[in-house]
Amino acid sequence: MAIPVSFWEQKWAEKADIVVVGAGLVGLQSAIKLKLKFQHRKVWVVESATLGSPASLRNAGFACFGSLGEILDDANNIGLENALLLYENRYTGFLKLKETYGETKIGYENTGGYEIFKSNEASIFENIAANIDSVNEKLLNVHQQTAFQLKKTAALGMNVFETAIYSPLEGAIQSHLLYESIRNHALSLGIEIFSGFQVQNIEQLDSQKWEILFSNSNVKFVASELIICTNGFTKQILPDIEVYPARGQVLVTEAIPTLPFRGIFHYDKGYIYFRSLGTRILIGGARNIDFDGEQVMDQNTSENIVNHLKQVITEVIVPGIEPKIDYQWAGTMGMAADRQPIIQKIQPHLHCCVRMGGMGVALSATASEKLVNLID
Ligand SMILES: Cc1cc2nc3c(=O)[nH]c(=O)nc-3n(C[C@H](O)[C@H](O)[C@H](O)COP(=O)(O)OP(=O)(O)OC[C@H]3O[C@@H](n4cnc5c(N)ncnc54)[C@H](O)[C@@H]3O)c2cc1C
């Protein structure tokens, strides 16, 4: 049970002007942009985790914007124009991250990204590849460069279809370096980050003020602007916002000195992703083998998914090799069928920026910018 709050603690808790809930990539960048916009206002971030974040420090570190197959799949749900806009928002978001923090500081490697197919998926490959020229043409104004090319896979040493769809623009980051850069930026601007505060409820005190209540502290924060950036956990605070949690499980193997490839890879319609991490393999995903079981906020791994990912390593990625798994973890994404983020005003002085989907690293920079543009 939380201990009683002192007079002094409560007075301190009322000193913020703007409170952002969630210290993931979106919450921290929103706080930074708010502080830069309203320099005289006190900006605070409250975060339930004591270290890190369920998505921002638990992801795969892909600097990706959407493979050709994913764009076409999105186009079926939200129309081609919206699917291309989402790609553009991710691409420009990643440019902003590189410009603001620098490639070295975020551990960026421009490895290129491959959309690969199972050996028996020739017809799926052909259907997707048939759209390559038209999508490339539409994306030319985004980066003045060809987005997708066909590339032979033989040199990768994998058990996959002979041709991949390659994006020279994609790459990999070191997620902890990006997170650290953004967090340090926030701290350097005087933004306070309070970790270990689990928001249970928010209440409107009057037309100008929100009160923030915690499940593990009796202190009550008060803010004249409240921003919710809780991604897959949003329904716990804002039950009417359409976002559901999706668990993503990740394995990292021991080093494999003979690893024949570098790069990031999208496999099985994007549900499985893997990359080189030095000479290790990082692999994640496979929600599609148990969608219902993976629609949870629980951040433990599960045997069925872990076994499936191990099987893909041994049968597809490095055929015949069964490397030891050095790390395995799970994180939580915020999803919806249409894969679009929600960036909106909910009530006066209450906004949210949530539902970053499976490619929220790059998107976080543009999403937080759009959010801050909504606030006067
Ligand atoms: C396994 C996995 C792999 C991924 N791989 C990639 C990838 O390679 N490339 C890519 O672009 N994207 C990837 N993503 C997605 C990407 O990481 C996310 O879209 C992005 O980090 C979302 O940032 P966020 O700040 O919105 O969410 P989060 O990082 O989840 O931040 C939300 C924060 O809110 C906090 N919070 C929630 N509820 C409360 C509460 N009640 N009180 C206080 N705090 C609260 C959480 O603790 C969390 O820190 C992956 C995600 C996962 C899970």
PDBQT file of the ligand as one rigid body, heavy atoms in Angstrom, charges set to zero:
ROOT
HETATM    1  C1  LIG A 401       9.235  -6.369 -29.820  1.00  0.00    +0.000 C 
HETATM    2  C2  LIG A 401       9.094  -5.091 -30.577  1.00  0.00    +0.000 A 
HETATM    3  C3  LIG A 401       9.859  -4.872 -31.695  1.00  0.00    +0.000 A 
HETATM    4  C4  LIG A 401       9.743  -3.672 -32.396  1.00  0.00    +0.000 A 
HETATM    5  N1  LIG A 401      10.604  -3.421 -33.400  1.00  0.00    +0.000 NA
HETATM    6  C5  LIG A 401      10.570  -2.218 -34.019  1.00  0.00    +0.000 A 
HETATM    7  C6  LIG A 401      11.533  -1.876 -34.987  1.00  0.00    +0.000 A 
HETATM    8  O1  LIG A 401      12.452  -2.630 -35.228  1.00  0.00    +0.000 OA
HETATM    9  N2  LIG A 401      11.417  -0.681 -35.613  1.00  0.00    +0.000 N 
HETATM   10  C7  LIG A 401      10.393   0.177 -35.343  1.00  0.00    +0.000 A 
HETATM   11  O2  LIG A 401      10.291   1.222 -35.981  1.00  0.00    +0.000 OA
HETATM   12  N3  LIG A 401       9.500  -0.098 -34.385  1.00  0.00    +0.000 NA
HETATM   13  C8  LIG A 401       9.577  -1.254 -33.717  1.00  0.00    +0.000 A 
HETATM   14  N4  LIG A 401       8.700  -1.532 -32.719  1.00  0.00    +0.000 N 
HETATM   15  C9  LIG A 401       7.694  -0.530 -32.399  1.00  0.00    +0.000 C 
HETATM   16  C10 LIG A 401       8.297   0.668 -31.668  1.00  0.00    +0.000 C 
HETATM   17  O3  LIG A 401       9.229   0.240 -30.695  1.00  0.00    +0.000 OA
HETATM   18  C11 LIG A 401       7.162   1.451 -31.037  1.00  0.00    +0.000 C 
HETATM   19  O4  LIG A 401       6.195   1.772 -32.011  1.00  0.00    +0.000 OA
HETATM   20  C12 LIG A 401       7.639   2.737 -30.379  1.00  0.00    +0.000 C 
HETATM   21  O5  LIG A 401       8.715   2.493 -29.514  1.00  0.00    +0.000 OA
HETATM   22  C13 LIG A 401       6.455   3.329 -29.645  1.00  0.00    +0.000 C 
HETATM   23  O6  LIG A 401       6.907   4.326 -28.767  1.00  0.00    +0.000 OA
HETATM   24  P1  LIG A 401       5.889   4.872 -27.684  1.00  0.00    +0.000 P 
HETATM   25  O7  LIG A 401       6.592   5.909 -26.941  1.00  0.00    +0.000 OA
HETATM   26  O8  LIG A 401       4.592   5.206 -28.341  1.00  0.00    +0.000 OA
HETATM   27  O9  LIG A 401       5.546   3.581 -26.805  1.00  0.00    +0.000 OA
HETATM   28  P2  LIG A 401       6.292   2.943 -25.559  1.00  0.00    +0.000 P 
HETATM   29  O10 LIG A 401       7.728   2.796 -25.792  1.00  0.00    +0.000 OA
HETATM   30  O11 LIG A 401       5.511   1.714 -25.175  1.00  0.00    +0.000 OA
HETATM   31  O12 LIG A 401       6.105   4.041 -24.456  1.00  0.00    +0.000 OA
HETATM   32  C14 LIG A 401       4.901   4.187 -23.739  1.00  0.00    +0.000 C 
HETATM   33  C15 LIG A 401       5.300   4.430 -22.321  1.00  0.00    +0.000 C 
HETATM   34  O13 LIG A 401       4.152   4.662 -21.520  1.00  0.00    +0.000 OA
HETATM   35  C16 LIG A 401       4.380   4.059 -20.268  1.00  0.00    +0.000 C 
HETATM   36  N5  LIG A 401       3.088   3.832 -19.640  1.00  0.00    +0.000 N 
HETATM   37  C17 LIG A 401       2.081   3.060 -20.094  1.00  0.00    +0.000 A 
HETATM   38  N6  LIG A 401       1.047   3.109 -19.250  1.00  0.00    +0.000 NA
HETATM   39  C18 LIG A 401       1.412   3.941 -18.248  1.00  0.00    +0.000 A 
HETATM   40  C19 LIG A 401       0.761   4.393 -17.075  1.00  0.00    +0.000 A 
HETATM   41  N7  LIG A 401      -0.482   3.999 -16.750  1.00  0.00    +0.000 N 
HETATM   42  N8  LIG A 401       1.429   5.233 -16.245  1.00  0.00    +0.000 NA
HETATM   43  C20 LIG A 401       2.686   5.669 -16.545  1.00  0.00    +0.000 A 
HETATM   44  N9  LIG A 401       3.336   5.259 -17.650  1.00  0.00    +0.000 NA
HETATM   45  C21 LIG A 401       2.712   4.416 -18.503  1.00  0.00    +0.000 A 
HETATM   46  C22 LIG A 401       5.075   2.762 -20.610  1.00  0.00    +0.000 C 
HETATM   47  O14 LIG A 401       5.757   2.207 -19.509  1.00  0.00    +0.000 OA
HETATM   48  C23 LIG A 401       5.986   3.212 -21.726  1.00  0.00    +0.000 C 
HETATM   49  O15 LIG A 401       7.257   3.570 -21.258  1.00  0.00    +0.000 OA
HETATM   50  C24 LIG A 401       8.792  -2.711 -31.987  1.00  0.00    +0.000 A 
HETATM   51  C25 LIG A 401       8.012  -2.921 -30.852  1.00  0.00    +0.000 A 
HETATM   52  C26 LIG A 401       8.165  -4.103 -30.135  1.00  0.00    +0.000 A 
HETATM   53  C27 LIG A 401       7.341  -4.322 -28.909  1.00  0.00    +0.000 C 
ENDROOT
TORSDOF 0
